[in-house]
Amino acid sequence: MLVDYASSDSDKEEIYVPKLPTIFQPKSPNDNPSEHQGRVRSQPFREGVYYTHVHLSIPLDYKFKKLLEEIYNDFKGKYNNIHPLFNPDEDIDDDDEYFYISLSRPLGLRNFQIKPFNKAIESITNNHKAITVSFSDIDVLFNDNKTRAFIVLPIVAGYQDLNKLLRDIDNGPVRENKQEPYYDPAVLHTSIAWMLTTEEGFSEDDLRETTRAFTEKYTRKLRLLGAFESTKVNVKVSKQVYTHALSN
């Protein structure tokens, strides 16, 4: 790089300023969809913004995971481009694996907002008891720009308690930090798989019809799983996870 400096007699002197070595140059995330299974960011990358997500965390037990594998394999038999949102074919090791129920959209927080946001979430969870949820159906949801379809299990038991927790989060730290609230009406759910809608041959009607057929097949099995208790809410900020216990 050449930099011009004006001298006292109006002459210019050219000084060579070397480029920083690559290791010291700031790295921007790679947003090329081809390197992320075709996925597109729900929010564009912005320097200094930490992408944040709030969710309820529930341990995934052996019976539930085996049923998820069964449901996923049925979809996989028809849709080769489907991707699981859990780890199929891996044994569960104690409490190392969880399923999640979203309590926010993707949020974008600045560094100075992260600590107050977590303090507000902690204050809310201190006023909510552990939540018990159950499932009985399978459904399809889409992201905002409809580039991805998600196979989901909507919440049955526990919906009212979860919805109250969600609204407290929306009306508190989400609104205070000028973030977009959750969908209204809220379809509270856990996602088990996703697929691109932009690939040739994708049909929303076909996917919905397949999902209705699999709902009939699996409703009884899902109900027989019983209920699952969650005692914590997680706030994931980039790769950092903050855990807040629900009151007992």
C-alpha positions in Angstrom: 0.0 0.0 0.0 1.3 3.5 -0.9 0.4 6.4 1.4 0.9 10.1 0.4 2.1 12.6 3.0 2.3 16.3 2.2 5.6 18.0 3.0 6.0 21.6 4.1 6.9 22.7 0.6 3.8 21.0 -0.8 5.8 18.1 -2.2 4.5 14.6 -1.6 6.4 11.7 -0.2 5.3 8.2 -0.9 5.7 5.8 2.0 5.2 2.0 1.6 2.9 0.5 4.3 2.9 -3.3 4.2 -0.4 -5.2 4.4 -1.2 -7.1 7.6 -0.3 -10.8 7.5 -3.4 -12.9 6.8 -3.5 -14.3 10.3 -4.1 -10.7 11.6 -6.8 -9.8 9.1 -10.4 -10.0 10.4 -12.3 -12.9 9.1 -15.9 -12.6 7.8 -18.2 -15.6 7.9 -18.5 -17.6 4.7 -22.1 -17.1 3.6 -21.8 -19.2 0.4 -25.0 -21.5 0.5 -23.1 -24.2 -1.4 -20.9 -24.7 1.6 -23.7 -24.8 4.1 -26.0 -27.5 2.5 -27.8 -24.8 0.6 -28.8 -22.9 3.7 -29.2 -19.1 3.6 -28.7 -16.9 6.7 -32.0 -15.7 8.2 -30.2 -12.4 8.9 -27.3 -11.0 6.9 -23.9 -10.9 8.7 -23.3 -7.6 10.5 -20.0 -6.8 12.1 -20.3 -6.6 15.9 -23.6 -8.3 16.1 -23.9 -11.6 18.1 -26.7 -13.9 16.8 -28.8 -15.1 19.6 -31.5 -17.7 20.2 -33.5 -18.5 23.2 -34.9 -22.1 23.7 -36.2 -24.5 26.2 -33.9 -27.5 26.6 -35.2 -31.0 27.4 -33.2 -34.2 27.7 -33.7 -36.7 24.9 -34.2 -40.2 26.2 -33.6 -43.5 24.5 -37.3 -44.3 23.5 -37.9 -40.8 22.1 -34.7 -40.8 20.1 -35.6 -44.2 18.6 -39.0 -42.9 17.6 -37.4 -39.8 16.0 -35.1 -42.1 14.0 -38.1 -44.1 12.8 -40.0 -41.0 11.7 -36.9 -39.5 10.1 -36.1 -42.7 8.2 -39.7 -42.7 6.8 -39.2 -39.2 5.5 -35.7 -40.0 4.2 -37.2 -42.9 2.2 -39.1 -40.4 0.2 -37.0 -37.2 0.3 -33.3 -37.7 -0.3 -32.5 -34.1 0.5 -33.8 -34.2 4.1 -31.3 -33.5 7.0 -31.8 -34.5 10.7 -31.7 -32.0 13.5 -30.5 -34.7 16.0 -27.7 -37.3 15.8 -29.2 -40.5 14.4 -27.3 -43.7 14.7 -25.4 -42.5 17.8 -26.0 -43.9 21.3 -27.3 -41.5 23.9 -24.6 -40.9 26.6 -26.3 -40.0 29.8 -27.7 -36.5 29.5 -25.5 -35.3 26.7 -28.3 -35.0 24.1 -31.3 -32.7 24.2 -34.1 -31.5 22.0 -35.1 -27.9 21.9 -38.2 -25.8 21.7 -37.6 -22.3 20.3 -38.7 -19.3 22.5 -37.4 -16.6 20.1 -36.7 -15.8 16.5 -33.0 -15.4 15.6 -32.0 -12.2 17.4 -29.1 -9.9 16.8 -27.5 -8.4 20.0 -24.5 -6.1 20.4 -21.9 -6.9 23.0 -23.2 -4.4 25.6 -26.7 -6.0 25.3 -25.7 -9.6 26.1 -25.3 -9.3 29.9 -28.5 -7.3 30.5 -30.4 -9.6 28.1 -29.3 -12.7 30.1 -30.1 -11.0 33.4 -33.6 -10.3 32.2 -34.1 -14.0 31.1 -32.9 -15.1 34.5 -35.4 -12.9 36.2 -38.2 -14.3 34.0 -37.2 -18.0 34.6 -37.1 -17.4 38.3 -40.8 -16.7 38.1 -41.7 -19.8 36.0 -41.8 -23.4 37.2 -40.5 -26.4 35.3 -42.6 -27.1 32.3 -43.9 -30.5 31.2 -44.6 -31.1 27.5 -45.9 -33.8 25.3 -46.5 -34.5 21.5 -49.0 -36.3 19.3 -48.7 -34.9 15.8 -46.3 -34.2 13.0 -46.4 -30.9 11.0 -44.5 -28.8 8.5 -43.3 -25.3 9.0 -41.3 -23.0 6.8 -38.6 -20.3 7.5 -39.5 -16.7 6.8 -38.3 -16.7 3.2 -39.6 -20.2 2.6 -36.3 -21.6 1.4 -36.4 -24.4 4.0 -39.1 -26.7 5.3 -39.0 -28.2 8.8 -40.5 -31.4 10.0 -41.8 -30.6 13.5 -43.6 -32.0 16.5 -46.0 -29.4 17.9 -46.4 -29.1 21.6 -49.7 -30.5 23.1 -49.5 -30.6 26.9 -47.6 -27.7 28.3 -48.6 -25.2 25.6 -50.2 -22.7 27.9 -47.3 -22.6 30.3 -44.8 -22.4 27.4 -46.8 -19.6 25.7 -46.8 -17.5 28.9 -43.0 -17.9 29.2 -42.6 -17.0 25.6 -44.8 -13.8 26.0 -42.8 -12.7 29.0 -39.6 -13.0 27.0 -41.1 -11.2 24.0 -42.6 -8.4 26.2 -39.4 -8.1 28.2 -35.9 -8.4 26.9 -36.9 -8.9 23.2 -38.9 -5.7 23.1 -36.4 -3.8 25.2 -33.6 -4.6 22.8 -35.8 -3.7 19.8 -35.8 -7.3 18.4 -38.6 -8.9 16.4 -41.0 -10.9 18.6 -41.9 -14.6 18.1 -44.6 -15.6 15.6 -48.1 -14.9 16.5 -50.0 -17.1 16.9 -47.1 -19.2 18.2 -46.7 -22.8 16.9 -44.5 -24.1 19.7 -42.7 -27.2 18.6 -39.5 -29.1 18.4 -37.9 -29.6 14.9 -36.6 -33.0 13.9 -35.4 -32.4 10.3 -35.2 -29.9 7.5 -35.0 -29.8 3.7 -34.5 -27.2 1.0 -37.5 -26.0 -0.9 -35.5 -24.5 -3.7 -34.4 -27.7 -5.2 -36.0 -28.9 -8.4 -39.1 -31.0 -7.9 -40.0 -29.8 -4.5 -43.7 -29.7 -3.9 -45.2 -28.2 -0.7 -48.5 -30.0 -1.3 -46.7 -33.4 -1.6 -44.8 -32.7 1.6 -47.9 -31.8 3.5 -49.7 -34.9 2.2 -46.8 -37.1 3.2 -46.7 -35.5 6.7 -50.5 -36.1 7.2 -50.0 -39.8 6.3 -47.0 -40.1 8.8 -49.1 -38.3 11.5 -51.7 -41.0 11.2 -49.0 -43.6 11.5 -47.2 -42.1 14.5 -49.8 -40.3 16.6 -50.4 -43.3 18.9 -46.6 -43.9 19.4 -46.0 -40.2 20.1 -48.7 -40.2 22.8 -47.4 -43.3 24.4 -44.1 -41.6 25.0 -45.8 -39.7 27.7 -44.5 -36.3 28.9 -41.1 -34.7 29.2 -40.1 -32.2 31.9 -37.8 -29.2 31.2 -36.1 -27.3 34.0 -34.0 -24.9 32.1 -33.9 -22.2 29.4 -30.8 -21.7 27.3 -29.7 -18.5 25.6 -27.2 -19.3 22.8 -25.1 -16.3 21.8 -23.0 -17.3 18.8 -21.2 -20.4 20.2 -21.6 -19.4 23.9 -24.6 -21.0 25.8 -26.0 -19.4 29.0 -28.3 -21.6 31.1 -31.1 -20.3 33.3 -33.0 -22.7 35.6 -36.7 -22.6 35.9 -38.0 -22.2 39.4 -38.9 -25.5 41.2 
